[in-house]
Amino acid sequence: MAPKPYLVATCVIAAFAAPAAAETIRIEMQNLGYSPATVSAHVGDAVEWTNGDFLAHTATARSKEWDVMLLPKKTGRIVLKRPGEIEYYCRFHPNMVGRISVAE
């Protein structure tokens, strides 16, 4: 028996309408820098920083929207809630800078 055209169309539409699964973007803090320093993400994605240095670091949004402090060898994360460009830095080491481009 041949598939019904409306059933095939419904399945195709549902496949394209399904929201994408959120991702986790991982950033390493090492050698007094973020690696990678620039990342792209989507609303709903998580950003996870891991401090591989022997010093404490932060990932602090210039907008003051969030401030993640990490002791050595620890991990912290945020979930991105709105689109836009986010610049961030380490409060302890202001030359450590990063950027997140967040799409819808």
PLY file of the C-alpha trace (Angstrom):
ply
format ascii 1.0
element vertex 104
property float x
property float y
property float z
element edge 103
property int vertex1
property int vertex2
end_header
0.00 0.00 0.00
1.40 3.45 -0.96
1.83 6.05 1.80
-0.84 8.69 2.00
0.40 12.08 0.65
-0.92 13.99 3.68
0.93 11.63 6.05
4.23 12.12 4.23
3.75 15.92 4.18
2.94 15.96 7.90
6.11 14.00 8.72
8.27 16.30 6.57
6.80 19.44 8.17
7.23 18.00 11.68
10.87 17.16 11.00
11.66 20.75 9.99
9.53 22.35 12.72
11.14 20.43 15.59
13.39 22.69 17.67
17.09 21.98 17.58
18.56 20.41 20.68
20.51 22.76 22.90
24.27 22.40 22.74
27.03 22.91 25.27
29.86 25.16 24.14
33.05 24.39 26.08
35.69 27.05 26.74
38.99 26.40 28.51
40.63 28.98 30.78
44.36 28.42 30.45
47.57 30.42 30.20
45.62 33.55 31.22
43.26 33.28 28.26
40.00 31.76 27.01
40.22 29.05 24.36
38.46 29.56 22.08
38.13 33.29 22.74
35.26 33.73 20.26
32.34 31.31 19.90
28.94 31.19 18.19
25.87 29.81 19.94
22.06 29.89 19.96
19.53 30.95 22.58
19.09 27.98 24.93
22.64 26.70 24.50
24.88 26.36 27.55
28.37 27.79 27.79
30.70 25.86 30.06
34.06 27.18 31.22
36.74 24.95 32.74
39.60 26.59 34.62
42.78 24.73 33.71
45.06 27.34 35.31
46.45 27.36 38.83
44.84 30.80 39.44
41.17 31.67 40.01
39.39 33.25 37.02
35.99 34.67 36.18
33.87 34.89 33.07
32.10 38.20 33.66
29.69 39.70 31.12
30.46 43.36 30.43
26.68 43.93 30.64
26.82 42.54 34.22
24.22 39.95 33.16
26.29 37.12 34.66
29.51 36.53 36.54
30.95 33.01 36.80
33.85 32.59 39.22
36.02 29.50 38.96
38.71 28.26 41.26
41.53 26.23 39.68
40.41 22.96 38.06
36.69 23.80 38.46
33.88 24.12 35.88
30.98 26.58 35.69
28.19 27.21 33.19
25.42 29.52 32.09
22.47 29.11 29.72
22.11 31.77 27.03
18.73 33.46 27.27
18.74 36.12 24.53
20.34 36.78 21.15
23.13 39.29 20.64
26.84 39.84 21.06
28.19 39.22 24.55
31.64 40.42 25.53
33.12 39.04 28.73
36.37 39.20 30.68
38.12 37.97 33.81
37.75 40.41 36.73
41.13 39.28 38.10
42.95 39.40 34.75
41.33 42.12 32.58
43.43 41.18 29.54
41.50 37.89 29.40
38.62 38.67 27.06
36.07 36.63 25.14
33.05 37.05 22.89
29.91 34.99 22.37
27.70 35.59 19.30
24.21 34.34 20.18
21.66 33.70 17.41
17.92 33.03 17.81
0 1
1 2
2 3
3 4
4 5
5 6
6 7
7 8
8 9
9 10
10 11
11 12
12 13
13 14
14 15
15 16
16 17
17 18
18 19
19 20
20 21
21 22
22 23
23 24
24 25
25 26
26 27
27 28
28 29
29 30
30 31
31 32
32 33
33 34
34 35
35 36
36 37
37 38
38 39
39 40
40 41
41 42
42 43
43 44
44 45
45 46
46 47
47 48
48 49
49 50
50 51
51 52
52 53
53 54
54 55
55 56
56 57
57 58
58 59
59 60
60 61
61 62
62 63
63 64
64 65
65 66
66 67
67 68
68 69
69 70
70 71
71 72
72 73
73 74
74 75
75 76
76 77
77 78
78 79
79 80
80 81
81 82
82 83
83 84
84 85
85 86
86 87
87 88
88 89
89 90
90 91
91 92
92 93
93 94
94 95
95 96
96 97
97 98
98 99
99 100
100 101
101 102
102 103
